[in-house]
């Protein structure tokens, strides 16, 4: 059976992935979006979004639906499947999924992140029985009950405010003496009489019989322990990237987060990353969407450059190419001379900006610039460092 081959494959259908799909299709690429769950990602379980430009207020699921419908206008293919591995071999990029393997010209990893667990006693035991990671999903089950939120960032404080629609009281348990959320979010929460902050405190255990009945707490400064009688505990203590399908050292990472440059390029040629899965300063819907747009356009540039270079460098019986830097004045002057000479003499010389095409230099083993190389059916047979036009003339005359 022949392996399926696609242009751009996007892993993940959240804001980053759907933004990449829009930009990729607008650029004319063949786009496949792979998503194992709900399109829209984590915003599906976010109660309210008020900081996405142009959208003053929206529920998370509402905004996710808008993203999906917008992407559908440009007709990428959506596929419900799970990515199980990534194989990169001699330039070929293959995604292994539970519905078959797919070879891609470029891949954007936009698989997002998932909520981190605290690891305290009872957390796993009571998951779904009072322990939740989604206020929108489970908040209504705690009508007139007392609940606790663990965390101190934007998500924790915002979801605590949302829970006051149902709960009679909401404790926010935070290990520090102030929240890390945005000032406006904090002020709104602390102005709500139903919210009670519990500072400098961690939860050591979540306990109960059939359902959650209490949270056992400990003050990190005094060591004093205590108990809070609660019917539910909502955990919002950060996120971890969804990268289980990657091997440990397959891509450069900071911890588990994927490291990229400003073009969303990873350490592997033709593989990009966008959104919450990246090692980045701010993880928000707006930054994820921006990442997706950049990654898609960088993918387009990569794919078109590879096709161009494939046609002029690797397919002909013989090809001569000069690598130089587009930011070095001497290199630029020399390339102008080479261009003029080649046009006058009918010499076919491919001029490559080695500053921007670093990976092509690496692929061909070009270590110094400016250099001239000769290829035979894609295999380098000669190379020389050049200083002047006469070096080029001598190389071509041999």
N, C-alpha and C positions, 0 to 999 in steps of 0.2 A: 504494500500500500504506500502510495506517495505521500510524503509529509505535506501538510498544509503550509503554504507560504503566504505571508502577509507583509504589508508595508510597515505601518506603525501599530504596535500592540501596546495598549495601555492597561496596566494592572490596577484596577480600582475605579469605582464609579462615584467617588465623592466630588467635592468642589474642584479639586486639582485635576482629577481624571476627566471630568465632564468638560472643564475649561479646555484641557488639552485636546479633547475630541472635537470641540467646536473649532479651535484654531487649526488643528491638523486637517480637518475636512475642508475648511475654507482655503487652505493652502493646496488642496488637491490631492492629499495623501489618502491611500487606502487605510482606513482606521478600524481596528477591532478593540472594543472595550470589554475587559473581563471583570466581572463582579460576582462575588460569591454570596452577597447578602442584598440589602436594600440599597438602591442607588441613592446617592446623597450622603452616604457615610454617617459620621457621628452627628451631623446636624439633624438627623431624623429623631434623635433623642435629646435635642436641646429645646427647652421650652420656648424661649423668646430670643430673637436676634434683632438687635437695634443698631449694629455698627457696620453693616454692609452698605457701602455707598449706593445711594439711590433707592434703598429700601428702608424706610424709616422704622418700620416694625413688621415682623413676620414670625410666625411659628416656624420651628425648625423644619418640620415635615413639609410645610407649605413652600419654603424656599428650596428644599431638595427637589420637590416636584417641578418647580419653575426651572431649575437647572437641567433636569432630565428632559423636559419638553423642549427647552431651547436647543439642547444638543441633538434631539431627534429631528429637528428641522433640517440639519445638514446630513442626515442619514449615515452615521457611522453604524457598524454592526455591534449590537450588544449581545453578550453571551454570558449566561449564568453557569459559571464553573469555578473550580478551585485550582489555583496555581500550586503545584507541588514541587517545582524545582526550576532552576535556570541553568542552562548549559551553554558555555561560550567556548567554542573550539575553532581555532584558526579563522577568526572573524565571523563565524556563523553563530547566531544567537537563537537558541531554542528554548521555548517555554514548555515545560512538562505540566500538563493539566490532567484532571480526572476525566476529561473528555477527549484526550488525545494530545499529541505534540504539535506545536506551532512554531515554525521558523519565521523570524521577523527581521526586517532590515534595520529597524530601531525599536527600542523598548523604553517605555516610560513607567517607572515604578511609582505608583500613586496609591499605594495600599493603605495609607493612613496609619492611625495608631489606635490602641485600645486602652481602656481604663485600667490603671494599675491597682492591684490589691494591697491592702495594708499588711497582710500576713499574720494578723492577730488571731488568737485562739477563737474558734467558733465562726470565723468569717466564712469559710468554705461550707461548713456544716449548715449554716443558716441562710446560704444563698438561695433566694427564691422563697424563703420563709421569714422574711423580715429584713434581710440584707439585700440591698439593691444598688445598682450603678446607674440607674436611670429614673430621675424624678418624674419625667413626663410619662414614662411607662407605668410606674407604680404609685405615683403620688395619691391618686384617687382612692387607693385601698386603705389609706390612713386618715379617713375623715374623722375629725375630732379626736385624733390620737396625738400622743407626744412622740416626736421622732428626733433623731440626731443626724447631723451631717458631719462627716469627717473631711477636713481639708480647709484651705484658706486662700485658694486662688480664685480667679474669676468664676470658674465653673461651680465650685463649691458654694460661693456666696450667692451667685445668681440662682442656683437651684434651690438653695435654702429659702430665698424669697419666693420662688415659685411654690414651694411646699406649703407656705403659709395660707394658700388658698384652701387647703384641706386640713392640715394639722392644727391642733389647738396651741401647740408650742413646738418650736424648732431650736434645738441646741446646735450651735456650730462649734465643733471641737477642733481646736487648732494648736499645734505644738509650739507656736510662737506667741508673742504678746501683741501682734497686730496682723491683719490680713495682708495678703500679697495681691489682692484684687485691685482693679481700677478704683480710683477715688469715688467716682459717681456710683459705682456698684456698692461700695462699702457704705456710703452715706445713706443710700436707699434702704439697705438691709438693716442698719443699726437704728433707723428711724421707725422700723416696724416693731410694734410692741410684742409680737409673737416670737421674735428672734432673740435668743439668749446666747451670747458668745461665751465659750469656755476656753480661756486662754492658757497657754503653756501646758497643754494637756495632750496625752495620747490615750488611745484605747488599747488596753492589754487583752481584753476578752469581750466577746459578744456572747451572751448566755440566755438561756430560756429553757422551756420544756419542748413543746411542739413548735412554737413560734418564738421570735425574739421577745425577751422581756426586760433585758437590761444591758447596759454597757458598763464594763468595769474600767475605770479610768485611773490614770496616774499623772500627777503633776511632775513635769520634767525638771523643775527647779527645786521643789521641796521633797519630792519622792512620795508625797502624800497620796494615798489611794482613795477611791470613792466609787460610788455607783450612781448611774442615772437610769431611772425607770423609763424605758422607751419601748414602743411597739415596733419601731423600725430604725434601721441604720443605713444611711445613704453614703456611699464611699466615693469621694472625689479627690484623690491624692495624686493626680498626675496621670500620665499616659506612657505607653511603651509602643514602639513601632511594630507594625505587623510585617515582620520579615522572616517568619519561620521557614519560608521556602528557599531562603538563601543559605549557602554554606558559610561557615564562620568567617573565612578570610576571602570570600569571593569578591567583595567590594570593600573599598576603604570605608571604615566606619569609626565614629566616635562613640564608644560603648556599642549600642545597637543601632544608633541613628546613622543614616547613610550620609556620607560626606560628598558634597558637590561643589562645583565652581559657580560663578554667576550665570553661566549658561545652562545650569542644572545637569551638567555632565558629571557622571560618576567616574571612578577610576578605571572603568571598563569601556572601551570604545563602543559607541552606539547604544549604550545603556544610560538612561537619564533617570532622575528622580525628582518628584515634585510633591509639595504639600507636607503634611504632618510627619511623614516618614523621614524627612530630611533632618540633618543636624542644623538647626536654625534658631534664631533669637525669638521669633514670635510665631505661634501656631494659632492662626485665626482663619475664618472662612475667606477673608479678603486676600490674605497672603497665600493661601492654598490656590485660589483661583489665578493669582498672578503667576505663581510658580508653574501652573499647568500651561498657561499661555506661552511663557518663556520656553518651557521644555518642548512644547509642540513645534515652535518655530526653530529651535535649535535642532530638533530631530529632522525637520524639513531640510534645513541647511546641510545637515550631515548626510542624509539620504541622497540629496541631489549632488553633493560633492563627491560622494562615493561612486555614484553612477557615472559621473563625468570622468573621474580619475580612472575608473575601471575601463571605460571606453578608450581613453587616450594613453593610459600607462600600461595596463595589464593585458589587454587583448591583442594589440598589434605585435607583429613578429619582432619589431625593434622600436624602441622609444628612447629618446634622450630628454632628460629633465634637469632643470636648474632649481635648486632650493636656495632661497634667500629670505631675509627678514624685511617685512614691510615697515618696520619702525627704525631701521638703520639707514641713514642718509647715503652712505657709501654703497650699500647694497642696492638701494633704489636707483642710484645713478648707474651702477653697473647693469642692472636689469634693463634700463632704458637703452643702453648701448647694445645689449644682447638682442633685445626686441628689434631694434633697427637693423642690425646685422643679419639676423635670421630672415627678416622680411626681404632684404635686398638680395640675399643669397639663396632663398628658397629652402633654408634649413628648418626642419621641423623640430623645434625645441619647446618643450612644455615648461612654462614658468610657474613655479609653485611657491606660495607664501608659506615658508616653513614656520613662521611665527604663529600663524593661525592654524596650520595643519600639523600640529605637533605629533599627533598619532600616526600620520602618514610618514613622517620622518622616522619615528620609532619602528614602524612596520618595515621600512626599507633600510633601516640601520644607518641613517644619515646623522652623524654626530656633530659635524661642523658645518657652518654656513659662512659664505656661499659655497656650494658644492655642485658639481655636475655629475650625473650618473647615467649609465646606459643599462637598459633593461632588454631582455630577450624573453618574450611571452611571460612577462611579469617577474622574471628572475633577474636580480641585479648581477651584472657581470663586470662592470667597471665603475669606479668612483674616483673623483679627484677634487680636492679643495682648490678653489679658483680665487685669484686676486684681480684679474683684469680680463678684458675681452680677448686678448691674445691667448690666454689659457683656454678659453672656450673654443677658439678657432683651432688651436692645436689638438684639443680633445676630439673635436668633430672630424679633424683631418686624419686621425690615426686609423 
